[in-house]
Amino acid sequence: MNTRSPRVLVVDDEADLRELLELTLVKMGLDVDSAATLAEARALLAGVEYQLVLTDMRLPDGLGLELVREVTAACRNTPVAVVTAFGSADNAVVALKAGAFDYISKPVGLDQLRLLVQSALRLNAAPGPLATTPAPSGLRGESAVMQGLRAQIARLARSMAPIAINGESGSGKELAAREIHTQSSRAAKPFIAVNCGAIPEALMEAEFFGYRKGAFTGAADDRDGFFQAANGGTLMLDEVADLPLAMQVKLLRAIQERRVRKLGATSEEPVDVRIISATHKNLAQCVEQGGFRQDLFYRLNVIELQVPPLRERLDDLPLLIDAILERLGTAEHKAALGSGVLEALRGYAFPGNVRELENILERALAFANGGVIQVDDLSLKGARAAAALPTAAVPEAGALPSSLPEYLNQVERDIILRALAQTQFNRTQAAQLLGISFRQLRYQMQKLNIQEPEA
């Protein structure tokens, strides 16, 4: 039986710090090699398999960033963590973007160091039993975009870098975040999802960081906040663009320093959380408009993950529908689709994505006879599917329209009105739905005298 201890490589040109790191790691029961330069580190890496590489950012013969890129490019499973100078948050972001597993700031806190090492060792241990019995994915679908999304999540799960998940409402951003957490070394720890737009501004600091007894009227006991509740695990900040600017400043400090101060407390306490943020808004545009801090944007947006809308993966519809109907049906009454229903759903654009599909099927099932959903039960608004053209507008077989321009204008008007109704008169989305530019749509609306209804 192989009882060899995990081996760690420490790369730092400061002898005192290198000795402190070595002593701490040895006390944790680890074998440690050390190097003072990139050249020494490369020589050791060529002959030894390490469970963790811990490198300073600045070395006599180059940057630790080079080591991060080299180990990552060599397709090693070895996580690389970097030691950054105090206050150099930008360097940490650059290292994480380059593929670093995690970072720790000087002066090195030994508690934080131990947490980082434990996370790295759990990461190396994970491929064993987990690989043989993988948990079922909550992200259903076998389309190319979904297979690509799951592959990207598998890579991101090995890092502690903050992730910004972008996608339309109802597309499954929280499911993607949970999948990252489940596949990471933090899977045994809590996953806390917070809707930033649902918390009153006056309560935000207490909700995020907790409070001490007597901190304010009504604070009868000590209470932990979201950061403490997620300690060791993952904190998902959903609809992060809705955070007020004052809270953004406090959040930035908590993320950078990895410490929080409860309301009414005199000292900070360390927290170990991985941050995943999500929004359906364009955060970069919010930064330009002054509604979101640029420094927080760069801190959260280290790695981007795009969740595709349902209209870009309609091949997954049968699988999604089966899963939803299985959940909605009962043992006595199995839900099923009638003739033409799948084709009707394929022709719908789903502005509300998978969440809207669930609502449509749940509503349809309430109206269905014997648990069999028919096209009329769907009540699709402005569906471009089988809704083709109104029969009254279509000339009978063999007949010709009395005025071709008027007939074509009426056809075009009907199609544009359906697209606008389907998107609640969002002209940008309607243009995308019709495969034309926004300017083309605007011109056609003016030509056909299509007016937006008053609120």
C-alpha positions in Angstrom: 0.0 0.0 0.0 1.4 3.4 -1.0 1.3 5.7 2.1 3.6 8.4 0.6 2.6 11.9 1.7 1.4 14.5 -0.8 4.4 16.6 -2.1 4.3 20.4 -2.5 6.7 22.6 -4.3 7.4 26.1 -2.8 9.0 28.7 -5.1 10.1 31.9 -3.5 13.4 33.9 -3.4 12.8 35.2 0.2 14.5 32.7 2.4 12.5 33.6 5.5 9.1 33.3 3.8 10.2 30.1 2.1 11.2 28.6 5.5 7.9 29.7 7.1 5.9 28.0 4.3 8.0 24.9 4.5 7.6 24.5 8.2 3.8 25.1 8.0 3.4 22.5 5.2 5.6 19.9 7.0 3.5 20.3 10.2 0.5 19.5 8.0 2.1 16.1 7.2 3.3 17.1 3.7 6.6 16.5 1.9 8.1 19.8 0.7 10.6 20.8 -2.0 11.7 24.4 -2.4 13.2 26.5 -5.1 14.4 30.1 -5.2 14.2 30.7 -8.9 12.2 29.7 -12.0 15.1 27.6 -13.3 15.3 25.5 -10.1 11.5 25.1 -10.1 11.5 23.9 -13.7 14.2 21.3 -12.9 12.2 19.9 -10.0 9.0 19.8 -12.0 10.7 17.8 -14.8 11.2 14.9 -12.5 8.6 15.0 -9.7 4.8 14.9 -9.7 3.5 17.5 -7.2 0.1 17.8 -5.7 0.5 21.6 -5.4 2.9 24.3 -6.6 3.0 27.5 -4.5 5.0 30.3 -6.2 5.7 33.9 -5.6 4.8 36.3 -8.4 8.2 38.0 -8.6 11.3 35.8 -8.9 14.9 36.7 -9.7 14.8 35.2 -13.2 11.2 36.0 -14.2 7.6 35.9 -13.0 5.7 33.2 -11.2 3.0 33.8 -13.9 5.3 32.0 -16.4 5.3 28.9 -14.1 1.4 29.0 -13.9 1.2 29.1 -17.7 3.8 26.4 -18.2 2.2 23.9 -15.8 -1.3 24.6 -17.2 -0.1 24.3 -20.8 1.5 20.9 -20.0 -2.0 19.6 -19.2 -0.9 18.7 -15.7 -3.5 18.2 -13.1 -1.2 19.9 -10.6 -2.8 23.1 -9.2 -0.6 26.2 -9.0 -1.3 28.9 -6.4 0.5 32.3 -6.4 1.7 34.5 -3.5 0.9 38.1 -4.3 2.2 41.3 -2.7 -0.1 43.2 -0.3 -2.6 45.3 -2.1 -1.8 43.9 -5.6 -5.3 42.6 -6.4 -4.7 43.1 -10.1 -1.8 40.6 -10.0 -4.1 38.0 -8.4 -6.7 38.6 -11.2 -4.1 38.2 -13.9 -2.8 35.0 -12.3 -6.3 33.5 -12.0 -7.0 34.3 -15.7 -3.7 32.6 -16.6 -5.0 29.4 -15.0 -3.9 29.7 -11.3 -5.9 27.5 -8.9 -5.9 30.2 -6.2 -3.9 33.0 -4.6 -2.8 34.2 -1.2 -1.6 37.7 -0.3 1.4 38.8 1.7 1.8 38.9 4.7 0.8 35.2 4.4 -1.8 34.2 6.9 -1.2 30.7 8.0 -4.8 29.8 8.5 -5.6 30.9 4.9 -2.5 29.0 3.7 -3.8 25.8 5.3 -7.3 26.3 3.8 -5.7 26.8 0.4 -3.6 23.7 0.7 -6.5 21.6 1.9 -8.6 22.7 -1.1 -5.8 21.8 -3.5 -5.4 18.3 -1.9 -9.1 17.7 -2.1 -9.0 18.6 -5.7 -6.3 16.0 -6.4 -8.2 13.4 -4.5 -11.5 14.1 -6.2 -11.0 12.2 -9.6 -11.0 8.8 -7.8 -14.4 7.8 -6.6 -16.2 10.7 -8.1 -15.1 9.7 -11.6 -16.6 6.3 -11.3 -20.0 7.4 -10.0 -20.6 10.9 -11.4 -23.6 12.8 -10.0 -26.4 13.3 -12.6 -26.1 16.8 -14.2 -28.9 19.3 -13.6 -28.0 20.8 -17.0 -30.0 18.6 -19.4 -29.4 18.4 -23.1 -27.1 16.7 -25.6 -26.9 19.6 -28.2 -23.4 20.8 -29.1 -23.7 24.0 -27.1 -24.7 22.1 -23.9 -21.9 19.5 -24.3 -19.5 22.5 -24.7 -21.0 24.1 -21.6 -20.6 21.0 -19.5 -17.0 20.6 -20.7 -16.2 24.2 -19.8 -17.8 23.7 -16.3 -15.6 20.6 -15.7 -12.5 22.7 -16.4 -13.7 25.7 -14.3 -14.5 23.4 -11.3 -10.8 22.8 -10.7 -10.1 26.5 -10.1 -11.0 28.8 -7.3 -11.2 31.8 -9.7 -14.3 33.9 -9.5 -16.7 33.2 -12.4 -19.3 35.5 -14.0 -22.2 33.6 -15.5 -24.0 35.5 -18.3 -27.3 34.4 -19.8 -30.9 35.4 -20.3 -33.5 35.0 -17.5 -34.7 31.5 -17.1 -31.7 29.9 -19.1 -30.3 28.0 -16.1 -27.6 30.2 -14.6 -28.1 28.9 -11.1 -28.0 25.3 -12.3 -24.7 26.1 -14.0 -23.4 27.6 -10.7 -24.5 24.5 -8.7 -22.9 22.3 -11.3 -19.5 24.1 -10.8 -19.8 23.7 -7.0 -20.8 20.0 -7.2 -17.8 19.2 -9.4 -15.3 21.2 -7.3 -13.3 20.3 -4.2 -15.9 22.4 -2.2 -18.8 20.0 -3.0 -19.1 18.9 0.6 -19.4 22.5 1.8 -22.4 24.8 1.5 -23.7 26.3 -1.7 -25.5 29.6 -0.9 -27.4 31.4 -3.7 -28.4 35.0 -3.0 -30.7 37.2 -5.2 -29.1 40.6 -4.8 -32.1 42.3 -6.2 -34.5 40.9 -3.6 -32.7 42.3 -0.5 -33.7 45.8 0.8 -30.7 48.2 0.7 -31.0 49.0 4.4 -30.5 45.3 5.3 -27.8 44.4 2.8 -24.7 44.7 5.0 -26.3 42.7 7.8 -27.5 40.0 5.4 -24.1 39.6 3.7 -21.7 40.0 6.7 -23.9 39.2 9.8 -24.2 41.2 13.0 -23.5 41.1 16.7 -26.1 41.2 19.4 -27.1 44.8 20.1 -25.6 46.1 16.8 -29.0 47.8 16.1 -32.6 47.8 17.4 -33.9 44.3 17.1 -30.5 42.5 17.0 -31.3 40.2 19.9 -28.6 37.6 19.0 -25.4 37.2 17.1 -26.1 36.1 13.5 -23.9 35.0 10.6 -24.3 36.5 7.1 -24.2 34.9 3.7 -20.3 34.9 3.7 -20.1 33.0 7.0 -22.9 30.6 5.9 -21.0 29.8 2.7 -17.6 29.4 4.5 -15.6 26.7 2.8 -18.0 26.5 -0.1 -19.5 28.7 -2.8 -21.4 31.9 -2.7 -23.5 32.7 -5.7 -24.5 36.4 -6.2 -27.5 36.2 -8.5 -28.5 39.5 -10.3 -25.3 41.1 -9.0 -25.9 44.1 -11.3 -28.8 45.1 -8.9 -26.4 45.8 -6.0 -26.3 49.5 -5.0 -22.9 51.3 -5.3 -22.4 51.6 -1.5 -22.7 47.8 -1.1 -20.4 47.2 -4.1 -17.6 48.9 -2.2 -18.0 46.7 0.9 -18.4 43.6 -1.3 -15.2 44.4 -3.2 -13.2 44.7 0.1 -14.6 41.4 1.4 -13.6 39.6 -1.9 -10.2 41.1 -2.0 -9.2 40.7 1.6 -11.2 37.4 2.2 -12.3 38.9 5.5 -15.6 40.3 6.7 -16.6 42.4 9.7 -20.0 41.8 11.3 -22.1 44.9 12.1 -21.2 45.9 15.7 -17.9 43.9 15.7 -14.5 45.5 16.2 -12.5 43.0 14.3 -12.6 41.1 11.0 -12.9 37.4 10.6 -11.5 35.3 7.7 -13.8 33.6 5.3 -13.1 31.1 2.6 -15.6 31.3 -0.2 -15.6 31.0 -3.9 -17.6 33.7 -5.6 -19.8 33.0 -8.6 -21.9 35.9 -9.9 -24.7 35.9 -12.4 -26.8 38.5 -14.2 -29.0 38.8 -17.3 -27.7 42.3 -17.8 -24.6 43.4 -19.6 -22.2 44.2 -16.8 -19.7 45.9 -19.0 -22.4 48.3 -20.2 -23.5 48.9 -16.6 -19.9 49.9 -15.9 -19.9 52.4 -18.8 -23.1 53.9 -17.6 -21.7 54.3 -14.1 -24.1 51.8 -12.4 -21.4 49.3 -11.5 -17.9 49.7 -10.2 -15.2 48.9 -12.7 -12.9 47.4 -10.0 -15.6 45.1 -8.8 -16.4 44.1 -12.4 -12.8 43.0 -13.0 -12.8 41.2 -9.7 -15.9 39.2 -10.5 -15.4 38.8 -14.2 -12.1 36.8 -13.9 -13.6 33.9 -16.0 -16.8 34.3 -18.1 -19.3 31.5 -18.6 -22.1 31.9 -21.2 -25.3 29.9 -20.7 -27.1 29.6 -24.1 -30.8 30.5 -24.5 -33.2 27.8 -25.3 -33.8 29.0 -28.8 -30.1 28.2 -29.6 -30.5 24.5 -28.5 -34.0 23.5 -29.7 -32.6 20.0 -30.4 -32.8 19.5 -26.6 -36.5 20.2 -26.5 -37.6 16.5 -26.5 -35.3 15.6 -23.6 -36.3 18.7 -21.6 -40.0 18.1 -22.2 -39.7 14.5 -21.1 -38.0 15.5 -17.9 -40.6 18.3 -17.1 -43.6 16.0 -17.9 -42.1 13.3 -15.8 -41.9 15.7 -12.9 -45.4 17.1 -13.5 -47.2 13.8 -14.0 -48.3 11.3 -11.4 -48.1 7.5 -11.2 -51.8 7.3 -12.2 -51.8 10.0 -14.9 -48.7 10.1 -17.1 -48.4 13.4 -19.0 -47.9 13.2 -22.7 -47.8 15.3 -25.9 -50.5 15.1 -28.6 -50.0 15.4 -32.3 -48.2 18.5 -33.5 -47.3 19.8 -30.1 -43.6 19.3 -30.4 -43.6 21.0 -33.8 -45.5 24.0 -32.3 -43.0 24.3 -29.5 -40.1 24.1 -31.9 -41.4 27.1 -33.7 -41.7 29.2 -30.5 -38.7 31.5 -29.5 -39.0 31.1 -25.7 -38.1 34.6 -24.5 -38.4 33.2 -21.0 -36.2 30.1 -21.9 -36.4 26.8 -19.9 -38.4 28.4 -17.1 -41.0 29.5 -19.6 -41.1 26.0 -21.1 -41.8 24.7 -17.6 -44.6 27.2 -17.1 -46.2 26.5 -20.6 -46.3 22.8 -20.0 -47.6 23.1 -16.4 -50.4 25.4 -17.6 -51.2 23.2 -20.6 -51.3 20.1 -18.4 -54.0 21.9 -16.2 -56.2 22.2 -19.3 -55.4 18.9 -21.0 -57.9 16.1 -21.2 -56.6 12.8 -19.7 -53.1 14.2 -19.3 -52.5 14.5 -23.1 -51.5 18.0 -24.1 -52.8 19.4 -27.4 -51.6 22.4 -29.4 -54.6 24.5 -28.2 -53.6 23.8 -24.6 -50.3 25.5 -25.1 -51.7 29.0 -25.5 -48.5 30.2 -27.1 -48.5 34.0 -27.6 -47.4 35.2 -30.9 -45.9 31.7 -31.8 -44.3 31.7 -35.1 -44.8 28.0 -35.3 -47.8 26.4 -36.9 -49.5 29.7 -36.6 -48.4 30.5 -40.1 -50.7 33.1 -41.6 -54.4 33.8 -40.9 -56.4 31.7 -43.3 -58.5 34.7 -44.3 -55.3 36.5 -45.5 -54.2 33.6 -47.7 -55.7 33.5 -51.2 -57.4 30.2 -52.1 -55.5 27.7 -54.2 -55.3 28.9 -57.8 -56.5 32.4 -56.9 -54.3 35.5 -57.1 -54.3 38.5 -54.9 -55.9 41.6 -56.3 -52.9 43.7 -55.3 -49.6 41.9 -54.8 -47.8 44.8 -53.0 -50.8 45.2 -50.6 -50.9 41.5 -50.0 -47.1 41.3 -49.3 -47.3 44.3 -47.0 -50.1 42.6 -45.0 -48.1 39.4 -44.7 -45.0 41.3 -43.6 -47.1 43.4 -41.1 -48.7 40.3 -39.6 -45.2 38.6 -39.1 -43.7 41.7 -37.6 -46.6 42.2 -35.2 -46.4 38.6 -34.0 -42.7 39.0 -33.4 -43.3 42.2 -31.5 -46.1 40.7 -29.4 -43.9 37.7 -28.6 -41.1 40.0 -27.3 -43.5 42.4 -25.5 -42.5 45.0 -28.2 -38.8 44.7 -27.5 -37.6 45.7 -30.9 -34.0 44.5 -30.5 -35.2 41.0 -29.6 -37.9 41.0 -32.3 -35.2 41.9 -34.9 -33.1 39.0 -33.7 -36.1 36.7 -33.9 -36.8 37.7 -37.5 -33.1 37.5 -38.5 -32.9 41.2 -39.5 -31.0 44.2 -38.1 -32.6 46.6 -35.7 -32.4 49.4 -38.3 -34.2 47.2 -40.9 -37.0 46.5 -38.4 -37.3 50.1 -37.5 -37.6 51.0 -41.2 -40.2 48.4 -41.9 -42.3 49.5 -38.9 -42.2 53.1 -40.2 -43.1 51.9 -43.7 -46.0 49.8 -42.5 -47.1 52.3 -39.9 -46.7 49.9 -36.9 -46.9 51.8 -33.7 -45.9 50.7 -30.2 -49.0 50.5 -28.0 -49.2 53.0 -25.2 -48.7 51.6 -21.7 
